Amino acid sequence: MGKLNDLTITQARDGLAAGDFSAVELTDDCITAMEAARDLNIFITETPDIARDRAAQSDARRAKGEVVGAMDGVPIAMKDLFCTDGTLTTAASHILDGFTPPYESTVSQNLRDAGAVMLGKTNLDEFAMGSANMTSYYGPVKNPWVGANGEDLVPGGSSGGSVSAVAAHVCPGATGTDTGGSIRQPASLCGVVGLKPTYGRCSRWGIVAFASSLDQAGPFARTVLDSAIMLGAMAGHDPKDSTSAPVAVPDFEAAITGDIKGLKVGIPKEYTLDGMPSEIQDLWDRGAAWLTEQGAEIKPVSLPHTKYALPAYYIVAPAEASSNLARYDGVRYGLRVDGDSLDEMYENTRGEGFGAEVRRRVMIGAYVLSAGYYDAYYVKAQQVRTIILDEFNQVFQDVDVLLTPTAPNAAFPIGAKMDDPVAMYLNDVFTVPANMAGLPAISVPSGLDSDGLPLGLQIVAKPFDEETMFRAADVLERAAEFSALPKYLGGQ
Amino acid sequence: MSLDREDVRKIAFLARIKIDEAELEPLAGELNGIIGWVEQLSEVDTEGVKPMTSVAEMIAPQRVDEITDGNVAEKVLSNAPDRAKDFFAVPKVVE
């Protein structure tokens, strides 16, 4: 048959249901693409044996008429931040050398229960800290799109392997996590759909923790409809995560009606940045015009404290990271570097085990939480966070969703922005506010810049209103008619 | 507030991360760059604003006080860099 890896989740699901091909055939094509795309450095661990085994189980179920879920037999890639029972889980960090969890994260278990087939564990920024997939102990991931002069580009981050897997047609879907934009920013840079649901929609249990008040899991896919199907398979209340919301998972697919007549769309003026490429402003204007043509009502709105979301995030996230990463002490799992005393063993282990960016953030976190500085930094940032949430609540009295650019730039060359941490942080200027307020947000590929690189637009919705988010995103997707393909496709 | 090499040494100890002498100075520069940038928050009037504790107005869930897990010592120890019987082993802490 060949090239089944080019199918979307919806096409794969329908083809499997119609008996056009088996899950094993579909999975074999994805494994071939995975192997052919190795130059992109997408996977830390490939699991073809697990994939073939689960695909065969799916075919056996289907033969008996026992399809278990929406993704039965559909291959996906798993960000290597999700603990997977019996499969190496690294968080792309040296400090987790050899760590093989004896348990499965809730989200990856939910996907298994829905029949999804895991192809492997994808590369990421170390502990999901980065916006270019440059901080991985396992090396950078290449974007399947290349620059105007053929140069290798970053895929964005932190979920760089997962986004490249979907963009390069290795598989139709992949999991990500988004603490400050780690799903949406790479989705924008690679021309795929990526979304972060409402905080609490997906269980965080079994996901290697970065910043617990901000972390959320979400899907990458090539269409809005696919991402709705995949989120439905990932989400749900979990008693093992006390911040998991005890609410039912709606039928996200049914929410996509194609009708946005009367939908009120806010355009926050503070998302216009000095020095932002005019192409991004133009695309944003076009997005608003497309939604207007489909019957939406565009309203200018103001979120005055938007510019403080990013600096507040860079206090809150490192503070939580310094607490969460305290567990890597060389005692219970992963790397140990010996020392003469217990303290020396801790220091040697963590000195060698953490890369430069993780070390910076853990130290910033330790500093802002330390005696004498806690009020000036940490409490202040949490107060600013309250103001940001209040402003969103206020604006959502008047509008149903917000439309913004996803990222302030297109994909950039591997190695750029590495000299100045703050320059790298600015990649997440449009995505961080939704994390700070716990809101669902999706990036939809909407156009190309003058170098032929993809740009995304972001729809932000009210808490637990992913349905309206999907409805608006689907209409945006249809209007944008994004059909460009990257250079590296299926490893070709 | 600007951090010097002694501050960095102290923070590194708080974080239990070994830093080579030669790295203290450049690291101070990097951390000062970040701290200087986040200090723009001082422009924001936060008088009387409640610090956020959770984005979701949720009451901590309660459940019946019963054992739901356990007796998995082998699993717990399966990734240990060093162990002695059913214990994690560490360098001697008592002289």
Interface residues (C-beta under 8 A of the other chain):
Chain A: G98 F99 T100 P101 P102 Y103 Y199 G200 S213 P239 S242 T243 A245 P246 H305 Y308 P311 A312 Y314 I315 S322 D329 G330 V331 R332 Y333 G334 L335 R336 D338 G339 D340 S341 L342 D343 E344 M345 Y346 E347 N348 R350 G351 E352 F354 R359 R360 V362 M363 I364 G365 A366 Y367 S370 Y373 Y377 V379 K380 A381 Q382 Q383 V384 R385 T386 I387 L389 D420 P421 V422 M436 A437 G438 P463
Chain B: M1 L3 V8 I11 A12 F13 L14 A15 R16 I17 K18 I19 L27 E30 L31 G33 I34 I35 W37 V38 E39 Q40 L41 S42 E43 V44 T46 V49 K50 P51 M52 T53 S54 V55 A56 M58 A60 P61 R63 V72 K75 V76 S78 N79 A80 P81 D82 F88 V90 P91 V93
